[in-house]
Amino acid sequence: MNTPLPEHAVDLNEWTQLKPAFDELAAAPLTASTCEAWLADWTRVAYLVYEAFARINVATTINTEDASAKKRLFHFLEHIIPQAQAADQVLKSKLLATGLEPAGFDIPLRNLRAEVEIFRTENLPLMTEEGKLGNQFDEIKGAQSVVWEGHEIPLPQLNPHLQSPDRPTRERAWRLGQSRNLKDRDALNGLWKEFLSLRVQMARNAGFADYRAYRWKLLKRFDYSPADSEAFQSAIEQVVVPAVSRLNARHKADLAITSLRPWDANQHVYIDSRARPPLKPFTDVSVLDARAATIFTAVDPALGAHYNTMRREGLLDLPSRKGKAPGGYCTAFPVAQRPFIFMNAVGLHIDVDTLLHEGGHAFHVFESAGLKSHLLQDVPMEFAEVASMAMEMLASPYLAHERGGFYSPADAARARFEHLDGMLRFWPYMAVVDAFQHWVYTHADAAPDPAACDAMWSGLYQRFHPDVDVSGIESEIANGWHQKLHIFQAPFYYIEYGLAQLGAAQIWRNAKHDQAGAVAAYRRALALGGSAPLPALFAAAGAKFAFDPATLGELVGLMEREMDDLRAAGG
Ligand SMILES: [Zn+2]
């Protein structure tokens, strides 16, 4: 490419610095002999845009009061991203139009063809409309507050009370939260109808019989079908639901209760039947940082070296601080071939989990840095979360002090028990969310009727949580779908976590027999980025991309036995 580009991503501030490069790529002859160089040039431009945007996002989250970063962000969002996307689209069409099939690009070409196939100009304003509805959903949810012991608090701040060892406190917090949610019923039901009619229209515009078929292609789900998802739901019903019932039976005995209510056990928060105070892994964040380095090195020296590179190069922002955005994430700087981890550690066990999880995403960035095109870096979510969830599991044997971690042996056992408990409880809830949406988008006549949705959600909830006593709280339970953001804002996007969890559990199983072999396979799979289909990515990691009760059941059995051992060890 002759056009000069800014040397560093941080120097990219105006569309005029990019436009000549995109223009040159759009005009350049594209043939079998020039294709490789053309793709490499495109990748240089794409990486530059990606990294510049990622760095601006980092700047705005590490200091939300940084006015100049915010200004740059808005400028980028308005004056660079849309232009770059449109220019990118031109290059995608250009590549497809040549009919060239460069070696190793089967997956990106498959994805590009699908994008072109379902793209409709008339859907663009509908997508904008959908985004606005999403904002309205956020506004309604963001405005929810309750009065708890004389203080007005936002709804999420009820969470610690939902975890209280005191049962009446949990019940009071649960009921208070639900009663607040019920007040927004009409508003959310109104939004729901608008969401549905937009989605039905988008699918119709693109020539699909129903929204599910359209969305399937939009989410690039080429490696599994709606029938596979339904098979996964029944596998969960067959092998996970009974396992959770066994957990619940023990939990009930521990809590000395005869009827299990939603405030006694759920997939969101762990309720410790022994009323122990929260785990305290560290007080100083430098301890979190140093022990994480030890743990990653124990999992694999090369991964430990990656993490130490991040420490050395200032690619970690771990402690909670005034002026930081909430949450945690891992992003990539593809020009520098480096990840960046952001989080808000305060000294809780969840901070350890978050760093191990984001560490897995970071290792994905390191391991796949050798791929020659940005088009090969598009990792499907079903596998991206394997990288992070598997890292949480691979690290779990090292949580005790004596192995480099944070805890006494009993506390380490407790942390691991809670982790496996959360994984098992997640699958049935995921099945409810998934099954509900399959019903919604294949019943276009019934789904706009909130009462029909309530009835469907209730039935599914009870099918997948058969031992939870819902008497007297039927309307709160029926309203559960109003509390799942994905159902409103990211339709069908949820099973990804359940499938990734199954992949992660298989890698953990392999590591129990042969840690070095399991981690080597994990790293080989990460190095593939998005260049292979899901079954091949899973296979490279030593796992099966599967939906059946046998595969799931084997792992569930292993997890239950591990939980028995951990319980005996003080967990
Ligand atoms: Zn993740």
Residues whose N, C-alpha, C, O or C-beta is under 5 A from the ligand:
A	BS01	ZN	S388
